[in-house]
Amino acid sequence: MARAKGGFKTRRRINRILKRAKGFRGAKSRLVRQATEAVKRAGRYAYIHRRMRKRDFRSLWVVRLGAAAKEHGLSYARLIGQLNKAGIAINRKMLSELAIHDPKAFKAVVDASS
């Protein structure tokens, strides 16, 4: 069997890696070995942070709702508890959007829950 040298497939694989490494600093964007390691690491971080983004946004909404609830004399936990007891099923994202952009509607929701 003939020896396979760096032909079409190898060049395509290398180009794919270097394309992903565009914008990286120094050798990480130019040299194949460093670029491969950098791209793998970037992929791991991207995978992890796609999940962390969801957590971060939920905690942001919770903080916003806590601040908005304080304006109406409630704590965050009380507000959520009252909403659940009243059967009002609005998620935290929409509640925080209401609190920011339409305070009157948020007040109406708070009043309806208590």
N, CA, C and O atoms as a printed pandas DataFrame, in Angstrom:
     atom_number atom_name residue_name chain_id  residue_number  x_coord  y_coord  z_coord
0              1         N          MET        A               1    0.851   -1.183    0.000
1              2        CA          MET        A               1    0.000    0.000    0.000
2              3         C          MET        A               1    0.891    1.239    0.000
3              4         O          MET        A               1    1.886    1.303    0.721
4              5         N          ALA        A               2    0.525    2.198   -0.803
5              6        CA          ALA        A               2    1.338    3.411   -0.939
6              7         C          ALA        A               2    1.194    4.292    0.298
7              8         O          ALA        A               2    0.170    4.288    0.980
8              9         N          ARG        A               3    2.259    5.047    0.559
9             10        CA          ARG        A               3    2.241    5.938    1.719
10            11         C          ARG        A               3    1.388    7.162    1.406
11            12         O          ARG        A               3    1.540    7.786    0.355
12            13         N          ALA        A               4    0.474    7.504    2.345
13            14        CA          ALA        A               4   -0.392    8.673    2.154
14            15         C          ALA        A               4    0.324    9.898    2.692
15            16         O          ALA        A               4    0.589    9.998    3.890
16            17         N          LYS        A               5    0.631   10.821    1.810
17            18        CA          LYS        A               5    1.297   12.049    2.229
18            19         C          LYS        A               5    0.233   13.116    2.469
19            20         O          LYS        A               5   -0.963   12.834    2.402
20            21         N          GLY        A               6    0.674   14.337    2.748
21            22        CA          GLY        A               6   -0.270   15.423    3.018
22            23         C          GLY        A               6   -0.988   15.851    1.766
23            24         O          GLY        A               6   -0.554   16.777    1.081
24            25         N          GLY        A               7   -2.045   15.210    1.473
25            26        CA          GLY        A               7   -2.773   15.505    0.251
26            27         C          GLY        A               7   -4.016   16.330    0.521
27            28         O          GLY        A               7   -4.056   17.165    1.424
28            29         N          PHE        A               8   -5.020   16.069   -0.287
29            30        CA          PHE        A               8   -6.249   16.850   -0.253
30            31         C          PHE        A               8   -6.929   16.820    1.109
31            32         O          PHE        A               8   -7.296   17.864    1.648
32            33         N          LYS        A               9   -7.096   15.627    1.662
33            34        CA          LYS        A               9   -7.812   15.489    2.946
34            35         C          LYS        A               9   -7.082   16.214    4.073
35            36         O          LYS        A               9   -7.697   16.901    4.888
36            37         N          THR        A              10   -5.761   16.050    4.104
37            38        CA          THR        A              10   -4.970   16.689    5.159
38            39         C          THR        A              10   -5.073   18.206    5.055
39            40         O          THR        A              10   -5.281   18.897    6.052
40            41         N          ARG        A              11   -4.926   18.714    3.832
41            42        CA          ARG        A              11   -4.989   20.168    3.615
42            43         C          ARG        A              11   -6.364   20.703    4.017
43            44         O          ARG        A              11   -6.475   21.773    4.616
44            45         N          ARG        A              12   -7.409   19.943    3.679
45            46        CA          ARG        A              12   -8.775   20.367    4.020
46            47         C          ARG        A              12   -8.957   20.416    5.537
47            48         O          ARG        A              12   -9.554   21.354    6.065
48            49         N          ARG        A              13   -8.435   19.394    6.241
49            50        CA          ARG        A              13   -8.545   19.366    7.700
50            51         C          ARG        A              13   -7.796   20.546    8.327
51            52         O          ARG        A              13   -8.306   21.206    9.233
52            53         N          ILE        A              14   -6.592   20.798    7.838
53            54        CA          ILE        A              14   -5.786   21.899    8.366
54            55         C          ILE        A              14   -6.465   23.238    8.106
55            56         O          ILE        A              14   -6.509   24.095    8.989
56            57         N          ASN        A              15   -6.987   23.421    6.911
57            58        CA          ASN        A              15   -7.659   24.680    6.574
58            59         C          ASN        A              15   -8.885   24.903    7.448
59            60         O          ASN        A              15   -9.176   26.031    7.846
60            61         N          ARG        A              16   -9.605   23.818    7.748
61            62        CA          ARG        A              16  -10.781   23.926    8.594
62            63         C          ARG        A              16  -10.384   24.412    9.995
63            64         O          ARG        A              16  -11.059   25.257   10.582
64            65         N          ILE        A              17   -9.296   23.874   10.511
65            66        CA          ILE        A              17   -8.820   24.268   11.843
66            67         C          ILE        A              17   -8.351   25.720   11.831
67            68         O          ILE        A              17   -8.696   26.497   12.722
68            69         N          LEU        A              18   -7.557   26.086   10.810
69            70        CA          LEU        A              18   -7.026   27.456   10.739
70            71         C          LEU        A              18   -8.144   28.472   10.538
71            72         O          LEU        A              18   -8.059   29.598   11.028
72            73         N          LYS        A              19   -9.183   28.078    9.822
73            74        CA          LYS        A              19  -10.321   28.986    9.636
74            75         C          LYS        A              19  -11.012   29.255   10.970
75            76         O          LYS        A              19  -11.403   30.386   11.257
76            77         N          ARG        A              20  -11.158   28.208   11.782
77            78        CA          ARG        A              20  -11.766   28.383   13.115
78            79         C          ARG        A              20  -10.885   29.205   14.038
79            80         O          ARG        A              20  -11.382   29.867   14.950
80            81         N          ALA        A              21   -9.567   29.166   13.805
81            82        CA          ALA        A              21   -8.621   29.859   14.678
82            83         C          ALA        A              21   -8.392   31.303   14.249
83            84         O          ALA        A              21   -7.576   31.998   14.855
84            85         N          LYS        A              22   -9.093   31.768   13.220
85            86        CA          LYS        A              22   -8.935   33.149   12.769
86            87         C          LYS        A              22   -9.284   34.095   13.907
87            88         O          LYS        A              22  -10.285   33.902   14.596
88            89         N          GLY        A              23   -8.463   35.111   14.102
89            90        CA          GLY        A              23   -8.721   36.071   15.162
90            91         C          GLY        A              23   -8.005   35.739   16.455
91            92         O          GLY        A              23   -7.927   36.583   17.348
92            93         N          PHE        A              24   -7.475   34.519   16.581
93            94        CA          PHE        A              24   -6.682   34.181   17.754
94            95         C          PHE        A              24   -5.347   34.914   17.654
95            96         O          PHE        A              24   -4.929   35.292   16.560
96            97         N          ARG        A              25   -4.678   35.116   18.782
97            98        CA          ARG        A              25   -3.441   35.895   18.797
98            99         C          ARG        A              25   -2.226   35.032   18.498
99           100         O          ARG        A              25   -2.139   33.881   18.928
100          101         N          GLY        A              26   -1.293   35.607   17.755
101          102        CA          GLY        A              26    0.009   35.004   17.554
102          103         C          GLY        A              26   -0.027   33.685   16.803
103          104         O          GLY        A              26   -0.771   33.519   15.836
104          105         N          ALA        A              27    0.793   32.751   17.268
105          106        CA          ALA        A              27    0.958   31.472   16.581
106          107         C          ALA        A              27   -0.326   30.652   16.585
107          108         O          ALA        A              27   -0.509   29.783   15.733
108          109         N          LYS        A              28   -1.206   30.919   17.529
109          110        CA          LYS        A              28   -2.443   30.134   17.631
110          111         C          LYS        A              28   -3.330   30.283   16.402
111          112         O          LYS        A              28   -4.211   29.456   16.166
112          113         N          SER        A              29   -3.102   31.335   15.617
113          114        CA          SER        A              29   -3.912   31.504   14.414
114          115         C          SER        A              29   -3.161   31.084   13.154
115          116         O          SER        A              29   -3.740   31.060   12.068
116          117         N          ARG        A              30   -1.855   30.747   13.293
117          118        CA          ARG        A              30   -1.048   30.473   12.097
118          119         C          ARG        A              30   -0.456   29.071   12.054
119          120         O          ARG        A              30   -0.371   28.463   10.987
120          121         N          LEU        A              31   -0.045   28.558   13.210
121          122        CA          LEU        A              31    0.620   27.258   13.239
122          123         C          LEU        A              31   -0.387   26.167   13.590
123          124         O          LEU        A              31   -1.190   26.311   14.512
124          125         N          VAL        A              32   -0.322   25.079   12.836
125          126        CA          VAL        A              32   -1.378   24.065   12.914
126          127         C          VAL        A              32   -1.475   23.442   14.297
127          128         O          VAL        A              32   -2.580   23.271   14.811
128          129         N          ARG        A              33   -0.345   23.096   14.918
129          130        CA          ARG        A              33   -0.397   22.396   16.188
130          131         C          ARG        A              33   -0.991   23.294   17.275
131          132         O          ARG        A              33   -1.869   22.870   18.026
132          133         N          GLN        A              34   -0.508   24.532   17.353
133          134        CA          GLN        A              34   -1.043   25.462   18.358
134          135         C          GLN        A              34   -2.503   25.799   18.058
135          136         O          GLN        A              34   -3.317   25.920   18.974
136          137         N          ALA        A              35   -2.831   25.950   16.779
137          138        CA          ALA        A              35   -4.209   26.271   16.397
138          139         C          ALA        A              35   -5.151   25.139   16.780
139          140         O          ALA        A              35   -6.269   25.383   17.234
140          141         N          THR        A              36   -4.703   23.907   16.598
141          142        CA          THR        A              36   -5.540   22.753   16.942
142          143         C          THR        A              36   -5.860   22.747   18.422
143          144         O          THR        A              36   -7.010   22.556   18.817
144          145         N          GLU        A              37   -4.838   22.958   19.243
145          146        CA          GLU        A              37   -5.072   22.980   20.695
146          147         C          GLU        A              37   -5.989   24.128   21.090
147          148         O          GLU        A              37   -6.884   23.960   21.918
148          149         N          ALA        A              38   -5.763   25.302   20.490
149          150        CA          ALA        A              38   -6.572   26.470   20.831
150          151         C          ALA        A              38   -8.021   26.277   20.416
151          152         O          ALA        A              38   -8.935   26.660   21.145
152          153         N          VAL        A              39   -8.234   25.684   19.247
153          154        CA          VAL        A              39   -9.602   25.460   18.751
154          155         C          VAL        A              39  -10.320   24.439   19.629
155          156         O          VAL        A              39  -11.504   24.597   19.925
156          157         N          LYS        A              40   -9.605   23.392   20.046
157          158        CA          LYS        A              40  -10.228   22.394   20.929
158          159         C          LYS        A              40  -10.631   23.025   22.258
159          160         O          LYS        A              40  -11.734   22.806   22.758
160          161         N          ARG        A              41   -9.721   23.808   22.815
161          162        CA          ARG        A              41  -10.017   24.468   24.087
162          163         C          ARG        A              41  -11.204   25.429   23.929
163          164         O          ARG        A              41  -12.097   25.472   24.776
164          165         N          ALA        A              42  -11.199   26.188   22.844
165          166        CA          ALA        A              42  -12.303   27.132   22.599
166          167         C          ALA        A              42  -13.625   26.391   22.482
167          168         O          ALA        A              42  -14.654   26.866   22.964
168          169         N          GLY        A              43  -13.597   25.227   21.842
169          170        CA          GLY        A              43  -14.810   24.427   21.706
170          171         C          GLY        A              43  -15.334   23.948   23.046
171          172         O          GLY        A              43  -16.541   23.942   23.287
172          173         N          ARG        A              44  -14.402   23.540   23.932
173          174        CA          ARG        A              44  -14.822   23.097   25.270
174          175         C          ARG        A              44  -15.475   24.245   26.035
175          176         O          ARG        A              44  -16.526   24.076   26.652
176          177         N          TYR        A              45  -14.835   25.418   25.985
177          178        CA          TYR        A              45  -15.397   26.572   26.684
178          179         C          TYR        A              45  -16.745   26.975   26.086
179          180         O          TYR        A              45  -17.664   27.349   26.814
180          181         N          ALA        A              46  -16.857   26.899   24.770
181          182        CA          ALA        A              46  -18.121   27.260   24.125
182          183         C          ALA        A              46  -19.231   26.324   24.583
183          184         O          ALA        A              46  -20.347   26.763   24.860
184          185         N          TYR        A              47  -18.920   25.026   24.662
185          186        CA          TYR        A              47  -19.905   24.030   25.083
186          187         C          TYR        A              47  -20.374   24.315   26.507
187          188         O          TYR        A              47  -21.572   24.319   26.789
188          189         N          ILE        A              48  -19.420   24.551   27.395
189          190        CA          ILE        A              48  -19.748   24.802   28.797
190          191         C          ILE        A              48  -20.557   26.082   28.945
191          192         O          ILE        A              48  -21.550   26.121   29.670
192          193         N          HIS        A              49  -20.121   27.133   28.248
193          194        CA          HIS        A              49  -20.749   28.436   28.447
194          195         C          HIS        A              49  -22.103   28.571   27.771
195          196         O          HIS        A              49  -22.883   29.454   28.127
196          197         N          ARG        A              50  -22.400   27.701   26.793
197          198        CA          ARG        A              50  -23.769   27.702   26.260
198          199         C          ARG        A              50  -24.752   27.310   27.358
199          200         O          ARG        A              50  -25.881   27.800   27.390
200          201         N          ARG        A              51  -24.323   26.428   28.254
201          202        CA          ARG        A              51  -25.186   26.038   29.370
202          203         C          ARG        A              51  -25.169   27.084   30.476
203          204         O          ARG        A              51  -26.191   27.344   31.112
204          205         N          MET        A              52  -24.002   27.683   30.701
205          206        CA          MET        A              52  -23.905   28.695   31.754
206          207         C          MET        A              52  -24.701   29.952   31.416
207          208         O          MET        A              52  -25.205   30.634   32.308
208          209         N          ARG        A              53  -24.814   30.257   30.101
209          210        CA          ARG        A              53  -25.572   31.439   29.690
210          211         C          ARG        A              53  -27.012   31.356   30.203
211          212         O          ARG        A              53  -27.586   32.356   30.632
212          213         N          LYS        A              54  -27.578   30.171   30.153
213          214        CA          LYS        A              54  -28.956   29.978   30.620
214          215         C          LYS        A              54  -29.063   30.266   32.116
215          216         O          LYS        A              54  -30.012   30.907   32.566
216          217         N          ARG        A              55  -28.074   29.783   32.888
217          218        CA          ARG        A              55  -28.063   30.041   34.333
218          219         C          ARG        A              55  -27.896   31.527   34.619
219          220         O          ARG        A              55  -28.570   32.089   35.482
220          221         N          ASP        A              56  -26.983   32.154   33.876
221          222        CA          ASP        A              56  -26.701   33.572   34.105
222          223         C          ASP        A              56  -27.941   34.425   33.853
223          224         O          ASP        A              56  -28.253   35.327   34.631
224          225         N          PHE        A              57  -28.644   34.134   32.759
225          226        CA          PHE        A              57  -29.830   34.919   32.461
226          227         C          PHE        A              57  -30.923   34.707   33.498
227          228         O          PHE        A              57  -31.597   35.657   33.896
228          229         N          ARG        A              58  -31.101   33.463   33.935
229          230        CA          ARG        A              58  -32.124   33.218   34.953
230          231         C          ARG        A              58  -31.799   33.985   36.235
231          232         O          ARG        A              58  -32.696   34.562   36.849
232          233         N          SER        A              59  -30.534   33.998   36.644
233          234        CA          SER        A              59  -30.182   34.733   37.862
234          235         C          SER        A              59  -30.359   36.234   37.661
235          236         O          SER        A              59  -30.716   36.942   38.603
236          237         N          LEU        A              60  -30.114   36.734   36.440
237          238        CA          LEU        A              60  -30.360   38.149   36.150
238          239         C          LEU        A              60  -31.838   38.474   36.311
239          240         O          LEU        A              60  -32.193   39.483   36.921
240          241         N          TRP        A              61  -32.708   37.611   35.759
241          242        CA          TRP        A              61  -34.150   37.844   35.882
242          243         C          TRP        A              61  -34.588   37.815   37.334
243          244         O          TRP        A              61  -35.430   38.612   37.748
244          245         N          VAL        A              62  -34.025   36.905   38.108
245          246        CA          VAL        A              62  -34.384   36.792   39.520
246          247         C          VAL        A              62  -33.991   38.063   40.270
247          248         O          VAL        A              62  -34.762   38.566   41.088
248          249         N          VAL        A              63  -32.797   38.580   39.994
249          250        CA          VAL        A              63  -32.341   39.808   40.652
250          251         C          VAL        A              63  -33.261   40.969   40.286
251          252         O          VAL        A              63  -33.648   41.757   41.150
252          253         N          ARG        A              64  -33.604   41.071   39.019
253          254        CA          ARG        A              64  -34.502   42.147   38.566
254          255         C          ARG        A              64  -35.865   42.035   39.230
255          256         O          ARG        A              64  -36.444   43.033   39.660
256          257         N          LEU        A              65  -36.375   40.801   39.308
257          258        CA          LEU        A              65  -37.684   40.604   39.936
258          259         C          LEU        A              65  -37.636   40.922   41.419
259          260         O          LEU        A              65  -38.593   41.462   41.973
260          261         N          GLY        A              66  -36.521   40.588   42.066
261          262        CA          GLY        A              66  -36.372   40.917   43.482
262          263         C          GLY        A              66  -36.421   42.416   43.706
263          264         O          GLY        A              66  -37.061   42.890   44.644
264          265         N          ALA        A              67  -35.736   43.170   42.834
265          266        CA          ALA        A              67  -35.731   44.631   42.957
266          267         C          ALA        A              67  -37.121   45.202   42.689
267          268         O          ALA        A              67  -37.561   46.121   43.380
268          269         N          ALA        A              68  -37.810   44.661   41.688
269          270        CA          ALA        A              68  -39.148   45.149   41.363
270          271         C          ALA        A              68  -40.144   44.790   42.465
271          272         O          ALA        A              68  -41.042   45.575   42.770
272          273         N          ALA        A              69  -39.989   43.615   43.057
273          274        CA          ALA        A              69  -40.890   43.192   44.126
274          275         C          ALA        A              69  -40.707   44.069   45.358
275          276         O          ALA        A              69  -41.677   44.382   46.047
276          277         N          LYS        A              70  -39.469   44.467   45.637
277          278        CA          LYS        A              70  -39.196   45.348   46.782
278          279         C          LYS        A              70  -39.972   46.661   46.664
279          280         O          LYS        A              70  -40.432   47.207   47.667
280          281         N          GLU        A              71  -40.115   47.165   45.434
281          282        CA          GLU        A              71  -40.861   48.409   45.223
282          283         C          GLU        A              71  -42.330   48.258   45.606
283          284         O          GLU        A              71  -43.003   49.240   45.918
284          285         N          HIS        A              72  -42.821   47.020   45.580
285          286        CA          HIS        A              72  -44.220   46.768   45.940
286          287         C          HIS        A              72  -44.349   46.153   47.330
287          288         O          HIS        A              72  -45.403   45.635   47.697
288          289         N          GLY        A              73  -43.263   46.218   48.098
289          290        CA          GLY        A              73  -43.300   45.750   49.477
290          291         C          GLY        A              73  -43.261   44.240   49.633
291          292         O          GLY        A              73  -43.723   43.713   50.645
292          293         N          LEU        A              74  -42.726   43.545   48.661
293          294        CA          LEU        A              74  -42.641   42.089   48.718
294          295         C          LEU        A              74  -41.188   41.657   48.559
295          296         O          LEU        A              74  -40.348   42.414   48.072
296          297         N          SER        A              75  -40.913   40.444   48.974
297          298        CA          SER        A              75  -39.620   39.841   48.638
298          299         C          SER        A              75  -39.829   39.006   47.378
299          300         O          SER        A              75  -40.961   38.742   46.974
300          301         N          TYR        A              76  -38.723   38.595   46.768
301          302        CA          TYR        A              76  -38.816   37.773   45.560
302          303         C          TYR        A              76  -39.554   36.470   45.859
303          304         O          TYR        A              76  -40.435   36.054   45.106
304          305         N          ALA        A              77  -39.180   35.833   46.970
305          306        CA          ALA        A              77  -39.779   34.538   47.310
306          307         C          ALA        A              77  -41.285   34.673   47.548
307          308         O          ALA        A              77  -42.067   33.831   47.107
308          309         N          ARG        A              78  -41.684   35.738   48.248
309          310        CA          ARG        A              78  -43.120   35.976   48.489
310          311         C          ARG        A              78  -43.860   36.174   47.169
311          312         O          ARG        A              78  -44.938   35.618   46.958
312          313         N          LEU        A              79  -43.265   36.973   46.286
313          314        CA          LEU        A              79  -43.896   37.254   44.988
314          315         C          LEU        A              79  -44.121   35.963   44.218
315          316         O          LEU        A              79  -45.226   35.712   43.737
316          317         N          ILE        A              80  -43.084   35.141   44.097
317          318        CA          ILE        A              80  -43.205   33.886   43.345
318          319         C          ILE        A              80  -44.202   32.954   44.018
319          320         O          ILE        A              80  -44.992   32.294   43.344
320          321         N          GLY        A              81  -44.167   32.899   45.346
321          322        CA          GLY        A              81  -45.112   32.060   46.079
322          323         C          GLY        A              81  -46.553   32.478   45.843
323          324         O          GLY        A              81  -47.423   31.637   45.620
324          325         N          GLN        A              82  -46.800   33.784   45.894
325          326        CA          GLN        A              82  -48.161   34.286   45.655
326          327         C          GLN        A              82  -48.606   34.028   44.220
327          328         O          GLN        A              82  -49.761   33.676   43.980
328          329         N          LEU        A              83  -47.692   34.201   43.267
329          330        CA          LEU        A              83  -48.041   33.942   41.869
330          331         C          LEU        A              83  -48.419   32.480   41.671
331          332         O          LEU        A              83  -49.388   32.174   40.977
332          333         N          ASN        A              84  -47.654   31.575   42.281
333          334        CA          ASN        A              84  -47.961   30.147   42.153
334          335         C          ASN        A              84  -49.301   29.809   42.807
335          336         O          ASN        A              84  -50.098   29.048   42.259
336          337         N          LYS        A              85  -49.536   30.392   43.993
337          338        CA          LYS        A              85  -50.782   30.121   44.710
338          339         C          LYS        A              85  -51.990   30.641   43.924
339          340         O          LYS        A              85  -53.048   30.012   43.912
340          341         N          ALA        A              86  -51.821   31.795   43.269
341          342        CA          ALA        A              86  -52.911   32.385   42.495
342          343         C          ALA        A              86  -53.085   31.711   41.137
343          344         O          ALA        A              86  -54.052   31.982   40.425
344          345         N          GLY        A              87  -52.153   30.837   40.782
345          346        CA          GLY        A              87  -52.253   30.129   39.500
346          347         C          GLY        A              87  -51.844   30.982   38.312
347          348         O          GLY        A              87  -52.257   30.715   37.184
348          349         N          ILE        A              88  -51.038   32.001   38.553
349          350        CA          ILE        A              88  -50.557   32.865   37.466
350          351         C          ILE        A              88  -49.246   32.276   36.969
351          352         O          ILE        A              88  -48.241   32.276   37.681
352          353         N          ALA        A              89  -49.268   31.775   35.740
353          354        CA          ALA        A              89  -48.089   31.090   35.193
354          355         C          ALA        A              89  -47.387   31.983   34.179
355          356         O          ALA        A              89  -47.567   31.829   32.971
356          357         N          ILE        A              90  -46.592   32.909   34.678
357          358        CA          ILE        A              90  -45.756   33.743   33.811
358          359         C          ILE        A              90  -44.313   33.438   34.195
359          360         O          ILE        A              90  -43.961   33.445   35.375
360          361         N          ASN        A              91  -43.486   33.172   33.199
361          362        CA          ASN        A              91  -42.101   32.821   33.536
362          363         C          ASN        A              91  -41.314   34.049   33.981
363          364         O          ASN        A              91  -41.753   35.186   33.804
364          365         N          ARG        A              92  -40.153   33.797   34.557
365          366        CA          ARG        A              92  -39.355   34.878   35.156
366          367         C          ARG        A              92  -38.857   35.866   34.117
367          368         O          ARG        A              92  -38.734   37.058   34.395
368          369         N          LYS        A              93  -38.572   35.374   32.927
369          370        CA          LYS        A              93  -38.104   36.260   31.859
370          371         C          LYS        A              93  -39.181   37.294   31.518
371          372         O          LYS        A              93  -38.896   38.488   31.434
372          373         N          MET        A              94  -40.397   36.836   31.326
373          374        CA          MET        A              94  -41.480   37.753   30.955
374          375         C          MET        A              94  -41.830   38.683   32.114
375          376         O          MET        A              94  -42.133   39.857   31.902
376          377         N          LEU        A              95  -41.788   38.161   33.331
377          378        CA          LEU        A              95  -42.054   39.011   34.490
378          379         C          LEU        A              95  -41.026   40.130   34.602
379          380         O          LEU        A              95  -41.383   41.273   34.890
380          381         N          SER        A              96  -39.748   39.810   34.374
381          382        CA          SER        A              96  -38.724   40.848   34.479
382          383         C          SER        A              96  -38.857   41.857   33.347
383          384         O          SER        A              96  -38.599   43.044   33.545
384          385         N          GLU        A              97  -39.256   41.399   32.162
385          386        CA          GLU        A              97  -39.495   42.326   31.054
386          387         C          GLU        A              97  -40.652   43.263   31.389
387          388         O          GLU        A              97  -40.595   44.462   31.114
388          389         N          LEU        A              98  -41.703   42.700   31.985
389          390        CA          LEU        A              98  -42.831   43.535   32.414
390          391         C          LEU        A              98  -42.374   44.574   33.433
391          392         O          LEU        A              98  -42.731   45.748   33.338
392          393         N          ALA        A              99  -41.591   44.136   34.398
393          394        CA          ALA        A              99  -41.135   45.038   35.458
394          395         C          ALA        A              99  -40.314   46.193   34.895
395          396         O          ALA        A              99  -40.395   47.313   35.400
396          397         N          ILE        A             100  -39.527   45.932   33.855
397          398        CA          ILE        A             100  -38.679   46.971   33.278
398          399         C          ILE        A             100  -39.465   47.880   32.347
399          400         O          ILE        A             100  -39.417   49.102   32.483
400          401         N          HIS        A             101  -40.192   47.288   31.397
401          402        CA          HIS        A             101  -40.790   48.058   30.305
402          403         C          HIS        A             101  -42.225   48.502   30.547
403          404         O          HIS        A             101  -42.689   49.464   29.936
404          405         N          ASP        A             102  -42.932   47.807   31.436
405          406        CA          ASP        A             102  -44.338   48.160   31.676
406          407         C          ASP        A             102  -44.654   48.000   33.168
407          408         O          ASP        A             102  -45.299   47.030   33.565
408          409         N          PRO        A             103  -44.200   48.955   33.995
409          410        CA          PRO        A             103  -44.387   48.833   35.444
410          411         C          PRO        A             103  -45.857   48.751   35.864
411          412         O          PRO        A             103  -46.177   48.117   36.870
412          413         N          LYS        A             104  -46.752   49.387   35.101
413          414        CA          LYS        A             104  -48.190   49.338   35.446
414          415         C          LYS        A             104  -48.708   47.908   35.310
415          416         O          LYS        A             104  -49.439   47.425   36.175
416          417         N          ALA        A             105  -48.332   47.239   34.238
417          418        CA          ALA        A             105  -48.755   45.858   34.036
418          419         C          ALA        A             105  -48.162   44.955   35.124
419          420         O          ALA        A             105  -48.834   44.049   35.615
420          421         N          PHE        A             106  -46.909   45.204   35.495
421          422        CA          PHE        A             106  -46.289   44.419   36.559
422          423         C          PHE        A             106  -47.041   44.618   37.869
423          424         O          PHE        A             106  -47.268   43.662   38.610
424          425         N          LYS        A             107  -47.423   45.851   38.152
425          426        CA          LYS        A             107  -48.192   46.145   39.379
426          427         C          LYS        A             107  -49.529   45.407   39.341
427          428         O          LYS        A             107  -49.980   44.872   40.355
428          429         N          ALA        A             108  -50.163   45.381   38.159
429          430        CA          ALA        A             108  -51.429   44.663   38.021
430          431         C          ALA        A             108  -51.251   43.182   38.307
431          432         O          ALA        A             108  -52.101   42.569   38.952
432          433         N          VAL        A             109  -50.150   42.599   37.830
433          434        CA          VAL        A             109  -49.876   41.182   38.085
434          435         C          VAL        A             109  -49.647   40.939   39.574
435          436         O          VAL        A             109  -50.142   39.962   40.136
436          437         N          VAL        A             110  -48.886   41.846   40.213
437          438        CA          VAL        A             110  -48.618   41.719   41.650
438          439         C          VAL        A             110  -49.927   41.821   42.433
439          440         O          VAL        A             110  -50.166   41.043   43.356
440          441         N          ASP        A             111  -50.774   42.787   42.060
441          442        CA          ASP        A             111  -52.062   42.951   42.740
442          443         C          ASP        A             111  -52.961   41.734   42.553
443          444         O          ASP        A             111  -53.658   41.320   43.479
444          445         N          ALA        A             112  -52.940   41.164   41.346
445          446        CA          ALA        A             112  -53.778   39.995   41.068
446          447         C          ALA        A             112  -53.302   38.769   41.854
447          448         O          ALA        A             112  -54.088   37.873   42.162
448          449         N          SER        A             113  -52.010   38.746   42.171
449          450        CA          SER        A             113  -51.478   37.567   42.876
450          451         C          SER        A             113  -51.783   37.602   44.374
451          452         O          SER        A             113  -51.838   36.556   45.021
452          453         N          SER        A             114  -51.980   38.792   44.920
453          454        CA          SER        A             114  -52.175   38.852   46.370
454          455         C          SER        A             114  -53.619   38.886   46.788
455          456         O          SER        A             114  -53.915   38.936   47.982
